[in-house]
Amino acid sequence: MAGLLHLHSTLLPSASALRRRAGAPGPSSSRRRCRVEAKIREIFMPALSSTMTEGKIVSWTAAEGDRLAKGDPVVVVESDKADMDVETFHDGFLAAVLVPAGESAPVGSAIALLAESEEEIPAAQSKAASFSSSGSASPPPPQETAAQEASAPPPPPPPPAPVAVSAPAPPSPATQGGARVVASPYAKKLAKDLGVDLFSVTGSGPGGRIVAKDVEAALAAPQKAAPVAVARPDVPLGSTVPFTTMQGAVSKNMVESLAVPTFRVGYTITTDALDQLYKKIKSKGVTMTALLAKATAMALVQHPVVNSSCRDGKSFTYNSSINIAVAVAIDGGLITPVLQDADKVDIYSLSRKWKELVDKARAKQLQPHEYNSGTFTLSNLGMFGVDRFDAILPPGTGAIMAVGASEPTVVGTKDGRIGIKNQMQVNVTADHRVIYGADLAAFLQTLSKIIEDPKDLTF
């Protein structure tokens, strides 16, 4: 669900009230009590997740002066994990943009002004000028309250961003910082379905945002020899690049994890039977990630303590659901889409859900409950040929399992002969306040039995 804009109303005097102040005759007192004053509302930066402290404006989907109806998308905001279209729950006109695309603002601070009527737009733009100068020594206008002053954004850094737009901006490539696609969610989906590279598309929407018609036009246009310079420019060596919002969130979580006393247990699992099963059902859309998640969930059913978590340092919770979060590397960061109730969902539905989650993750369209509800985490680098590694425990969870590649290994058989079996190494990092070595050993033994005899995975 798209986020809703936070609005704060400021009552402005009506024309009749201004006439009375100037000495002109006004209406009767009875009519004065029924008078409805026009409103200018401040559009605040919404909190799109429980960990979000500031948001970055990806693009404005409406331009200054546009009429808006309740539920219309107004702005695309980058939170710490996803880009979300934010809607308004009031009718009106987008009178002034206070925070332009590409800039950030704290949660709760004003990012734009919404006028109730078209006649109030000039007054709103005058009010916007007072926001820009709020950091100066001049006192604020009488109508501004202390709450509004506290929520006003800091003065824009140089170069200044004027509120009034004198002319429509020319179409621009839909990138920011050379590596960021600015496109509507539908345009991203359409480009993926049609095989169109968004980095080669010029956006015609607000701020150069790519919309669906731009993707369709790019597909219909004759193939041109695109210059190599159009590709993403290389970052100059020696340059300092600030964290993106997502990278900042990952950094914060990793630092928090250092406060948790963890330990690690490794285990070798033979995967011959799992590999054979995968070959049989791969054509039906089943992924190895879904198979591993399903096997892990089935093992957690028998070992609920490994699925538990400690958040306050004084108690731990036996989670009622088994939600397997799987780490996915995306452009500019890392996110963990969650396969909820993985123990109860059949492998085919689980695989379809996983594909849907990955597509949404790469488009930065995951909803908060789709990435922050995990109770156990998988991190798989086996597809890169990594044979073993350790993973860092995500805060608020009890354990994370690092999965290495399955490789042919020379082993001794029970009858004393030498044979070759496919084996993979898994390492589990766990919160030692809740989970002990014997707990992990028992869990890994159960997981090994399920993977080595995977017939129940397809039920």
C-alpha angles and dihedrals in degrees: 000000000000116000122256122236118244110232131192120194125223116189114224122195115260124237091260091055090052090051091053091052088053091052098258117140114265135201124279121285091251092057090043090061090055094048115123114212122214118249137220111197128201114227108218130205103260126224103241096179138018092253098045115115099164137011135212121225106235094180143328111243091196127052128223109280095026117136113237131199126203109282096023115137111248109171141007111228126195110218125184092282112016148015113249134188108232120209133203122235094202134069117236146092127298095239104174137003111219099180114041125212113286095032130100133226134187119259109271097024122121115262101169144358125242118204120207093216136021090246090062095057095092090050090049091050090051088051089050089057089057089055090054091052097040091105093058127090094259115104119250121257115275093248094060113096127211090254091056092049090052092051096045113115120247117267110284113259120242127309092058121231109218117219097218116068110214097191137006112274114246118250111276136190110275097244136106120200089001095284110060126093114213106200140133116263091248092050090053092050092046092049091051092049093047096040095241118155106230091204088068094049124094113217123226097187128097111310092004094300115166115239131186095269090057090056092048091048092050090051093049095045117099115260111266129192098255114209116246089238090072090072120095108291118241116251109248112249113252094028123133115228122190120230118269115234090263094047089051090053092049090049092051092050093048092052090049090052090063088071091062118087103231137177133187135227125188129204138181117225127189110228105185094112093043091050091052092049090049092053090052098050102028091095088060091063098265115148129206088236090059091048092052092046092050093048091048092049092050090052091048090056087068095042108042093166089068087055093051128099141206118213106159101038090239105072142011133223129227098219113227093213131051105224114175114208115199121200114237125185112221134174106295100003152355131282136178114221111200128230099206120213089001091170092060101042121085117244095251094052089043091055092049090049091049092054090049092050093049092050090050092046093053090048089048090236101123115132116231094255089055094063109022103050099076120131097184127022134216123199114186123189094157093107088065093054094255107152098195141351142156123249129211115243113247110233114259096028132094103222146003126198122213112208122203131196122290107239136175107264132186108238138170115249126220092256091057097259130123119248142164123245134170109247136175132199120228125188121193121204111200142181104254092203088071109015126051133198095261090052092055093043091054092046092051092048090054092046091050092053092050093049094044091051103028100167091116093057092079095054 
